[in-house]
Amino acid sequence: MTAANEARSEIILYCGGPGFGLPEQSPYSMKAEVQLQLMGLPYRKVPARPDQGPKGQIPFIDDNGREVGDTTFIRAWLEQSYGVDLDEGLTAGERAQAWAIERMLENQLGWCGAWFRFMDDANFARGPARWFDTAPAEAREELRAQLQLNVAHTLRAVGVGRHTEAEIIALGTKSLQALSVLLGHKAFLFGDRPTGTDATAFAVCAAILTPFFDSPLRRKAEGFGNLVAYVDRGMAWFYPDFGWSLAEAA
């Protein structure tokens, strides 16, 4: 830690809050929180809506009046501002591999998981649709339909939404298999301690494995024993009071 760390003020992490059997409903909020924990930076969490963020999404942070959105840029800002390096000790080759893994997870596997959360009608009704329970009764169904339509458009834009369900399962499983091979028998992706990429991998895998949502992709993920153990390990490391093994679909 640098001298700048000693003089820092508390960082505010704006996110959605717990839900769906997870300490944070959004895998990106979990990723941002894990990054802060790995950096050893003090922070507090405040509920927020996506439209309140500088990029129209959550999470985002406020660091001494500077708002930063998007987890990749949040990490970059914090590393530069506080003189920390989440990938300290990694070789140039490992850093390149770390970046490639993150892109696979966020630009492909994460969207496969999102498809089953939002496009599966039963999962949507049980999860994201409940966000509008406190809206005026006459507006709830329209708001829910609009959210599902917006997500469908985004999924189509990133490519995942153009595929059949079977194809999405196949793509997601291929990424899960690749991550499982890369993890192997290690505690974390690059050894005995978590690095920046573990914040992403842990969050994306936890979002798929939560028992709150039922999906063929979750059942595929459950077939990779080292990934299941990896998420359990991450929960014990980052959220020891959450009780992941006791998380109920309720």
C-alpha positions in Angstrom: 0.0 0.0 0.0 1.1 3.5 -0.7 0.9 6.7 1.3 -2.1 7.7 -0.8 -3.9 4.7 0.7 -3.4 6.0 4.2 -5.2 9.3 3.4 -8.0 7.9 1.3 -11.6 8.5 2.2 -14.3 5.8 2.0 -15.3 4.7 -1.4 -19.1 4.4 -2.2 -20.0 1.3 -4.2 -23.5 1.8 -5.8 -25.1 -1.5 -6.6 -28.4 -3.4 -6.6 -28.2 -5.3 -3.3 -28.6 -9.0 -2.4 -31.1 -11.3 -4.1 -31.6 -14.4 -6.2 -29.7 -16.4 -3.6 -26.6 -14.2 -4.1 -24.9 -11.5 -2.0 -25.4 -9.2 -5.0 -28.0 -9.8 -7.7 -25.7 -8.6 -10.5 -22.5 -10.5 -11.1 -20.9 -7.2 -12.0 -21.7 -5.8 -8.6 -20.1 -8.9 -7.0 -17.1 -8.4 -9.2 -16.7 -4.8 -8.2 -17.1 -5.6 -4.5 -14.5 -8.5 -4.8 -12.1 -6.1 -6.5 -12.4 -3.7 -3.6 -11.8 -6.4 -1.1 -8.8 -7.7 -3.0 -7.4 -4.1 -3.0 -8.0 -3.8 0.7 -9.8 -0.5 0.2 -12.6 0.6 2.6 -16.0 1.0 1.0 -19.7 1.1 1.8 -22.5 -0.1 -0.4 -25.5 2.1 -1.4 -28.5 0.9 -3.4 -28.9 2.5 -6.8 -30.7 2.2 -10.1 -28.9 1.8 -13.4 -30.1 5.2 -14.7 -28.2 6.9 -11.8 -24.8 5.7 -12.9 -22.5 7.6 -15.3 -22.9 4.9 -17.9 -26.5 4.0 -17.3 -25.6 0.8 -15.4 -24.7 -0.5 -12.0 -22.3 -1.0 -10.3 -20.5 2.3 -10.2 -18.4 4.0 -7.6 -18.0 7.5 -6.1 -14.4 8.1 -5.0 -14.0 11.5 -3.5 -16.6 12.9 -5.9 -15.3 11.1 -8.9 -17.9 8.8 -10.3 -16.6 5.8 -12.3 -18.8 3.2 -14.1 -18.0 -0.2 -15.6 -16.1 -2.7 -13.5 -13.1 -2.8 -15.8 -12.7 1.0 -15.6 -13.5 1.0 -11.9 -10.6 -1.4 -11.4 -8.3 0.7 -13.6 -9.2 3.9 -11.7 -8.6 2.3 -8.3 -5.4 0.6 -9.2 -4.0 3.9 -10.6 -5.3 6.0 -7.8 -4.2 3.9 -4.9 -1.1 2.2 -6.3 -2.4 -1.4 -6.2 -2.1 -4.1 -8.8 -4.5 -7.0 -8.6 -2.3 -9.1 -10.9 0.9 -8.4 -9.0 3.3 -11.4 -9.4 1.8 -12.5 -12.8 4.0 -12.7 -15.8 3.3 -10.9 -19.0 2.0 -14.1 -20.5 -0.3 -14.7 -17.5 -1.6 -11.1 -17.7 -2.5 -11.7 -21.3 -4.2 -14.9 -20.4 -6.1 -13.2 -17.6 -7.4 -10.6 -20.0 -8.5 -13.3 -22.5 -10.3 -15.2 -19.7 -12.1 -12.1 -18.6 -13.3 -11.4 -22.2 -14.6 -15.0 -22.6 -16.5 -14.7 -19.3 -18.0 -11.3 -19.7 -18.6 -11.2 -23.4 -19.9 -14.7 -23.8 -20.5 -16.9 -20.7 -22.1 -14.1 -18.7 -24.5 -13.4 -21.5 -25.4 -17.1 -21.8 -26.2 -17.0 -18.1 -28.2 -13.8 -18.5 -30.3 -15.4 -21.3 -31.6 -18.0 -18.9 -32.2 -15.4 -16.2 -34.2 -13.0 -18.4 -35.6 -15.0 -21.3 -36.8 -18.1 -19.5 -40.3 -17.0 -18.5 -40.3 -18.9 -15.2 -37.0 -17.5 -14.1 -37.9 -14.0 -15.2 -41.2 -14.1 -13.2 -39.4 -15.4 -10.2 -36.5 -13.0 -10.4 -36.2 -9.8 -12.4 -39.9 -9.3 -12.8 -40.1 -8.8 -9.0 -38.1 -5.6 -9.3 -41.4 -3.9 -10.2 -43.5 -5.2 -7.3 -43.6 -1.8 -5.7 -44.5 0.1 -8.9 -48.1 1.2 -9.4 -50.2 -1.8 -10.1 -51.4 -0.5 -13.4 -47.8 -0.1 -14.7 -46.2 -3.3 -13.5 -46.9 -5.6 -16.4 -45.8 -3.0 -18.9 -42.6 -2.3 -17.1 -41.8 -6.0 -16.9 -42.5 -6.5 -20.5 -40.3 -3.6 -21.5 -37.5 -4.8 -19.4 -37.6 -8.3 -21.0 -37.8 -6.7 -24.4 -34.8 -4.4 -23.7 -32.7 -7.4 -22.5 -33.8 -9.4 -25.5 -32.5 -6.6 -27.8 -29.2 -6.4 -25.9 -28.8 -10.2 -26.1 -29.4 -10.1 -29.8 -27.0 -7.3 -30.3 -24.2 -9.2 -28.5 -25.0 -12.3 -30.5 -26.2 -14.7 -27.9 -29.8 -13.9 -28.5 -29.6 -14.9 -32.1 -29.1 -18.6 -31.2 -31.5 -21.3 -30.2 -31.6 -22.4 -26.5 -29.7 -25.6 -27.4 -27.0 -23.5 -29.1 -26.7 -21.2 -26.1 -26.3 -24.2 -23.8 -23.5 -25.5 -26.1 -21.7 -22.2 -26.1 -22.0 -21.7 -22.4 -20.8 -25.3 -21.7 -17.8 -24.8 -23.9 -16.7 -21.8 -21.9 -17.4 -23.6 -18.6 -15.2 -26.5 -19.8 -12.4 -24.1 -20.9 -12.5 -22.4 -17.5 -12.5 -25.7 -15.7 -9.4 -26.8 -17.6 -7.7 -23.5 -16.9 -8.5 -23.8 -13.2 -7.4 -27.4 -12.9 -6.6 -28.3 -9.3 -5.5 -24.8 -8.3 -7.3 -22.9 -5.6 -7.6 -19.9 -7.9 -6.9 -19.3 -11.5 -3.3 -18.4 -11.1 -2.4 -20.1 -7.9 -3.1 -20.1 -4.2 -4.3 -16.5 -4.0 -7.0 -14.7 -6.0 -6.1 -12.2 -8.6 -8.2 -9.7 -10.6 -9.5 -12.3 -13.0 -10.9 -14.3 -10.1 -13.2 -11.5 -9.3 -14.8 -11.9 -12.7 -14.8 -15.7 -12.8 -16.2 -16.1 -9.3 -19.0 -13.7 -9.9 -20.0 -15.1 -13.3 -19.9 -18.7 -12.1 -21.8 -17.9 -8.9 -24.6 -16.1 -11.0 -25.0 -19.3 -13.0 -24.8 -21.7 -10.1 -27.2 -20.0 -7.7 -30.0 -22.4 -6.8 -32.5 -19.6 -7.1 -32.8 -20.1 -10.9 -33.2 -23.4 -12.6 -31.6 -23.8 -16.0 -29.9 -26.4 -18.2 -26.8 -24.2 -18.1 -26.7 -24.4 -14.3 -27.0 -28.1 -14.4 -24.1 -28.2 -16.9 -22.0 -26.0 -14.5 -22.8 -28.3 -11.6 -21.1 -31.1 -13.6 -17.7 -29.3 -13.3 -16.7 -30.2 -9.7 -13.7 -27.9 -9.6 -15.9 -24.9 -10.6 -18.4 -25.7 -7.9 -15.7 -25.9 -5.3 -14.1 -22.7 -6.7 -17.4 -20.8 -6.1 -17.7 -22.3 -2.7 -14.2 -21.3 -1.9 -14.8 -17.7 -3.2 -17.9 -17.4 -1.1 -16.0 -18.5 2.0 -13.2 -16.0 1.1 -15.2 -12.9 0.1 -18.6 -13.5 1.7 -18.0 -15.6 4.8 -21.2 -14.5 6.5 -23.5 -15.1 3.6 -24.0 -18.8 4.1 -23.8 -19.8 0.4 -24.3 -23.5 1.2 -27.5 -22.6 2.9 -28.7 -20.2 0.2 -32.3 -20.9 -0.5 -34.3 -20.3 -3.6 -36.8 -18.1 -1.9 
